Amino acid sequence: MARSKKLKENGQTIYPVTIWNAVVDPTTGMTLKQLVAELTDALNRIDASTLQGHGIVTAGELDPKNKIPVVGNDGVMEIGRYLDFHMDGSKEDYNIRLRCDTTGKYQHYLPAKTGTVALTSDIPDITPSVVVNMGTANFSGGEVSFGSHTGLKSYISSYWKAGATSLPEVYLRYTANGETCFVKVVSQGFTGSGKNGYMKVFFENGGNYIPEILLPGTLYIEAGDLSSCVYFAIDTSSLEGAYPG
């Protein structure tokens, strides 16, 4: 059994390993109590910014590698370019990656799937489309004239339903004075009977409303009054030029 060296203090035998004032560093004379106090203080002051060889990621960080992200006083956590998620038992490099870099900002990477990630509230309802084909429009004195045979044609076909709904955002393209312009349809109705009649369209252009006009043309519907039809999204592939939406 190992024995500790006996020392005398105030005439009594003591064992240095059992007392606070045992000298642990002969060079400095530091006692055990002083050493423990210094170690405790040092441990209490350790945070992400004082770890050996590491710092914290700060706002505007040019090189966040090998640094530790922390929540700052402003409540923001600064991290690097990638944030990878890993499923249990997965051998993939990542299962979901949130990525932001100079070549592909704001992207979600899912290696096993393709497509775009979006909030459900941002995904529009999928409905059949109505194709609008426009003929040549002649502009003169603020009046719009469509040929009765090459004018507006709306193919509603089998998509007839009862109960009117709000009109979706629809833009029609026209050319005036050599410039391409778009007008927004804000309401529409039907005048006439049977399958032939006039499409009445109310336009808004640049915040200025253009009075209601009648567009002679052919309207193909199954039956009933167009005012009780459900309006569907416009297939913009039938419109020339860039779509303003």
Contacts in CASP RR format, 6 or more apart in sequence:
PFRMAT RR
TARGET T0000
AUTHOR 0000-0000-0000
METHOD contacts of the structure
MODEL  1
MARSKKLKENGQTIYPVTIWNAVVDPTTGMTLKQLVAELTDALNRIDAST
LQGHGIVTAGELDPKNKIPVVGNDGVMEIGRYLDFHMDGSKEDYNIRLRC
DTTGKYQHYLPAKTGTVALTSDIPDITPSVVVNMGTANFSGGEVSFGSHT
GLKSYISSYWKAGATSLPEVYLRYTANGETCFVKVVSQGFTGSGKNGYMK
VFFENGGNYIPEILLPGTLYIEAGDLSSCVYFAIDTSSLEGAYPG
4 15 0 8 1.000
4 16 0 8 1.000
4 17 0 8 1.000
5 15 0 8 1.000
5 16 0 8 1.000
6 13 0 8 1.000
6 14 0 8 1.000
6 15 0 8 1.000
7 13 0 8 1.000
7 14 0 8 1.000
7 15 0 8 1.000
7 16 0 8 1.000
8 14 0 8 1.000
16 22 0 8 1.000
16 23 0 8 1.000
19 32 0 8 1.000
20 31 0 8 1.000
20 32 0 8 1.000
20 33 0 8 1.000
21 31 0 8 1.000
21 32 0 8 1.000
21 33 0 8 1.000
22 31 0 8 1.000
22 32 0 8 1.000
23 29 0 8 1.000
23 30 0 8 1.000
23 31 0 8 1.000
24 30 0 8 1.000
24 31 0 8 1.000
24 32 0 8 1.000
24 35 0 8 1.000
25 35 0 8 1.000
48 54 0 8 1.000
48 55 0 8 1.000
48 56 0 8 1.000
48 68 0 8 1.000
48 70 0 8 1.000
49 55 0 8 1.000
49 56 0 8 1.000
51 68 0 8 1.000
53 66 0 8 1.000
54 66 0 8 1.000
54 67 0 8 1.000
54 68 0 8 1.000
55 67 0 8 1.000
55 68 0 8 1.000
56 67 0 8 1.000
56 68 0 8 1.000
56 69 0 8 1.000
56 70 0 8 1.000
56 78 0 8 1.000
57 64 0 8 1.000
57 67 0 8 1.000
57 68 0 8 1.000
57 69 0 8 1.000
57 70 0 8 1.000
57 78 0 8 1.000
57 79 0 8 1.000
57 80 0 8 1.000
58 78 0 8 1.000
59 76 0 8 1.000
59 78 0 8 1.000
60 78 0 8 1.000
61 67 0 8 1.000
61 78 0 8 1.000
61 80 0 8 1.000
64 78 0 8 1.000
64 79 0 8 1.000
64 80 0 8 1.000
64 81 0 8 1.000
69 77 0 8 1.000
69 78 0 8 1.000
69 79 0 8 1.000
69 80 0 8 1.000
70 77 0 8 1.000
71 77 0 8 1.000
81 99 0 8 1.000
81 100 0 8 1.000
81 101 0 8 1.000
82 94 0 8 1.000
82 97 0 8 1.000
82 98 0 8 1.000
82 99 0 8 1.000
83 97 0 8 1.000
83 98 0 8 1.000
83 99 0 8 1.000
84 93 0 8 1.000
84 94 0 8 1.000
84 95 0 8 1.000
84 96 0 8 1.000
84 97 0 8 1.000
85 94 0 8 1.000
85 95 0 8 1.000
85 96 0 8 1.000
85 97 0 8 1.000
86 92 0 8 1.000
86 94 0 8 1.000
86 95 0 8 1.000
87 95 0 8 1.000
92 111 0 8 1.000
92 112 0 8 1.000
93 111 0 8 1.000
94 109 0 8 1.000
94 111 0 8 1.000
95 110 0 8 1.000
95 111 0 8 1.000
95 112 0 8 1.000
96 108 0 8 1.000
96 109 0 8 1.000
96 110 0 8 1.000
97 108 0 8 1.000
97 109 0 8 1.000
97 110 0 8 1.000
98 107 0 8 1.000
98 108 0 8 1.000
98 109 0 8 1.000
99 107 0 8 1.000
99 108 0 8 1.000
99 109 0 8 1.000
100 106 0 8 1.000
100 107 0 8 1.000
108 116 0 8 1.000
108 117 0 8 1.000
110 117 0 8 1.000
124 233 0 8 1.000
127 232 0 8 1.000
127 233 0 8 1.000
128 159 0 8 1.000
128 232 0 8 1.000
129 232 0 8 1.000
129 233 0 8 1.000
129 234 0 8 1.000
129 235 0 8 1.000
130 154 0 8 1.000
130 155 0 8 1.000
130 156 0 8 1.000
130 159 0 8 1.000
130 231 0 8 1.000
130 232 0 8 1.000
130 233 0 8 1.000
130 234 0 8 1.000
130 235 0 8 1.000
131 154 0 8 1.000
131 155 0 8 1.000
131 234 0 8 1.000
131 235 0 8 1.000
131 238 0 8 1.000
132 152 0 8 1.000
132 153 0 8 1.000
132 154 0 8 1.000
132 170 0 8 1.000
132 172 0 8 1.000
132 234 0 8 1.000
132 235 0 8 1.000
132 238 0 8 1.000
132 239 0 8 1.000
133 151 0 8 1.000
133 152 0 8 1.000
133 153 0 8 1.000
133 238 0 8 1.000
134 146 0 8 1.000
134 151 0 8 1.000
134 152 0 8 1.000
134 172 0 8 1.000
134 173 0 8 1.000
134 174 0 8 1.000
134 239 0 8 1.000
135 146 0 8 1.000
135 147 0 8 1.000
135 150 0 8 1.000
135 151 0 8 1.000
135 152 0 8 1.000
136 146 0 8 1.000
136 147 0 8 1.000
136 150 0 8 1.000
137 144 0 8 1.000
137 145 0 8 1.000
137 146 0 8 1.000
137 174 0 8 1.000
137 175 0 8 1.000
138 144 0 8 1.000
138 145 0 8 1.000
139 174 0 8 1.000
139 176 0 8 1.000
142 210 0 8 1.000
143 213 0 8 1.000
144 174 0 8 1.000
144 213 0 8 1.000
144 215 0 8 1.000
146 152 0 8 1.000
146 215 0 8 1.000
146 216 0 8 1.000
146 217 0 8 1.000
147 216 0 8 1.000
147 217 0 8 1.000
148 216 0 8 1.000
148 217 0 8 1.000
149 217 0 8 1.000
149 218 0 8 1.000
151 215 0 8 1.000
151 216 0 8 1.000
151 217 0 8 1.000
152 199 0 8 1.000
152 201 0 8 1.000
152 215 0 8 1.000
152 217 0 8 1.000
153 217 0 8 1.000
153 218 0 8 1.000
153 219 0 8 1.000
153 220 0 8 1.000
154 199 0 8 1.000
154 219 0 8 1.000
154 220 0 8 1.000
155 220 0 8 1.000
156 219 0 8 1.000
156 220 0 8 1.000
156 221 0 8 1.000
156 222 0 8 1.000
156 229 0 8 1.000
156 232 0 8 1.000
157 220 0 8 1.000
157 222 0 8 1.000
158 222 0 8 1.000
159 230 0 8 1.000
159 232 0 8 1.000
160 221 0 8 1.000
160 222 0 8 1.000
160 223 0 8 1.000
160 224 0 8 1.000
160 229 0 8 1.000
161 229 0 8 1.000
161 230 0 8 1.000
162 228 0 8 1.000
163 228 0 8 1.000
163 229 0 8 1.000
163 230 0 8 1.000
164 227 0 8 1.000
164 228 0 8 1.000
164 229 0 8 1.000
164 230 0 8 1.000
164 231 0 8 1.000
165 230 0 8 1.000
165 231 0 8 1.000
166 231 0 8 1.000
167 185 0 8 1.000
167 186 0 8 1.000
167 187 0 8 1.000
167 188 0 8 1.000
167 231 0 8 1.000
168 231 0 8 1.000
168 232 0 8 1.000
168 233 0 8 1.000
168 234 0 8 1.000
169 184 0 8 1.000
169 245 0 8 1.000
170 184 0 8 1.000
170 185 0 8 1.000
170 234 0 8 1.000
171 182 0 8 1.000
171 183 0 8 1.000
171 184 0 8 1.000
171 185 0 8 1.000
171 234 0 8 1.000
171 236 0 8 1.000
171 239 0 8 1.000
171 243 0 8 1.000
171 244 0 8 1.000
171 245 0 8 1.000
172 182 0 8 1.000
172 183 0 8 1.000
172 185 0 8 1.000
172 201 0 8 1.000
172 203 0 8 1.000
172 239 0 8 1.000
173 180 0 8 1.000
173 181 0 8 1.000
173 182 0 8 1.000
173 239 0 8 1.000
173 240 0 8 1.000
173 241 0 8 1.000
174 180 0 8 1.000
174 181 0 8 1.000
174 182 0 8 1.000
174 183 0 8 1.000
175 181 0 8 1.000
180 241 0 8 1.000
181 205 0 8 1.000
182 205 0 8 1.000
182 244 0 8 1.000
183 203 0 8 1.000
183 204 0 8 1.000
183 205 0 8 1.000
183 210 0 8 1.000
184 203 0 8 1.000
184 204 0 8 1.000
184 205 0 8 1.000
185 201 0 8 1.000
185 202 0 8 1.000
185 203 0 8 1.000
186 202 0 8 1.000
186 203 0 8 1.000
186 204 0 8 1.000
186 209 0 8 1.000
187 201 0 8 1.000
187 202 0 8 1.000
188 199 0 8 1.000
188 200 0 8 1.000
188 201 0 8 1.000
188 202 0 8 1.000
188 231 0 8 1.000
189 199 0 8 1.000
189 200 0 8 1.000
189 201 0 8 1.000
189 226 0 8 1.000
189 227 0 8 1.000
190 197 0 8 1.000
190 198 0 8 1.000
190 199 0 8 1.000
190 200 0 8 1.000
190 219 0 8 1.000
190 225 0 8 1.000
190 226 0 8 1.000
190 227 0 8 1.000
191 197 0 8 1.000
191 198 0 8 1.000
191 200 0 8 1.000
191 214 0 8 1.000
192 198 0 8 1.000
194 221 0 8 1.000
195 218 0 8 1.000
195 219 0 8 1.000
195 220 0 8 1.000
195 221 0 8 1.000
196 217 0 8 1.000
196 218 0 8 1.000
196 219 0 8 1.000
197 216 0 8 1.000
197 217 0 8 1.000
197 218 0 8 1.000
197 219 0 8 1.000
198 214 0 8 1.000
198 215 0 8 1.000
198 216 0 8 1.000
198 217 0 8 1.000
199 214 0 8 1.000
199 215 0 8 1.000
199 217 0 8 1.000
199 219 0 8 1.000
200 212 0 8 1.000
200 213 0 8 1.000
200 214 0 8 1.000
200 215 0 8 1.000
201 212 0 8 1.000
201 213 0 8 1.000
201 215 0 8 1.000
202 209 0 8 1.000
202 210 0 8 1.000
202 211 0 8 1.000
202 212 0 8 1.000
203 209 0 8 1.000
203 210 0 8 1.000
203 213 0 8 1.000
204 210 0 8 1.000
219 226 0 8 1.000
221 229 0 8 1.000
236 243 0 8 1.000
END
